[in-house]
C-alpha cells in the first residue's frame, strides 16, 4: 500500500482543517516545500496536495506553491539512494481543461477532479480519455452523499452510486475522504473502505482519519491501494517512515 503524506494549502501555507471546517484551520508551516523534503527523507515518494482556496473558488491561488513543492520533492528524491523521482498530485479548484493542462504541463504528475467530476461528466470523460491515469477523482463523503465545492455543499449522489459511475467512465483511481473523520484523529472508516474494495475494481486511496499505525496496517490488510496521512503526521501521532514501511509490507 502506498502512503501519500498530505500538504493542504491555504495562502501559501501548510494547514489542516477540522472536519472540513474552514473556520477551524490550523497553520502548521509557512514553508510547504520544506515539508515535502521531509516527506521524501522519511521514505515517501508520493505527495498529496490540496489547494483549499481553489476548492472553494474554482481557481488556482496556490499554483506556484504546488510547483515549488514538486521542485523540492524532486530534488530531495534525487539525493536519495536510487534517485527515484517524486510523484506529486494536486486537487482543489480544477474545473476546466485549461487548469488541468496548466498543472500537467508544469510537471505535476496527477490532477484530482472533485466538484467538476460531479457537475460536469463530459469534462471528466474528456480528461480521462486524454490523460488516462494522470486523472484521479476525489470523492468526499458526508452523511453518505458526495460533497462538492470544498465540502461546503452536498450533491445528489450517494458514495456507491458515484463511485460506480467513475469506474464506468474509465477512472483508474479514486481518493475517498470521509469528511466526518478528516482531521478529527478518530481513526479511519475501515468499514467504508472495506465495502468499496469489495464492490469496485479500481484503485482506492483512503483519506480522512488515518491517525495511527494500526489504521495503516488495517487498510493495507484490506488491499487498499493507498492511504493519505495528514494531521497525524503534523501532530506526531504517526511516524511517517514507519507508516511507509508498514504500508509497503502488504
Buried (B, 14 or more C-beta within 10 A) or exposed (E): BBBBBBBBBBEBBBBBBBBBEBEEBEEBBEBBBBBBBBBBBBBBBBBBBBBBBBBBBBBBBBBEBBBBBBBBBBBBBEEEEEEEEBBBBBBBBBBBEEBBBBBBEEEBBBBBBBBBBBEBEEBBBBBBEEBEEBBBBBBBBBEEBBBBBBBEEBBEBBBEEBBBBBBEBBBBBBBBBBBBBBBBBBBBBBEBBBBBBEEBEBBBBBBBBBBBBEBBBBBBEBEBBBBBBBBBBBBEBBBBEBBBBBBEEE
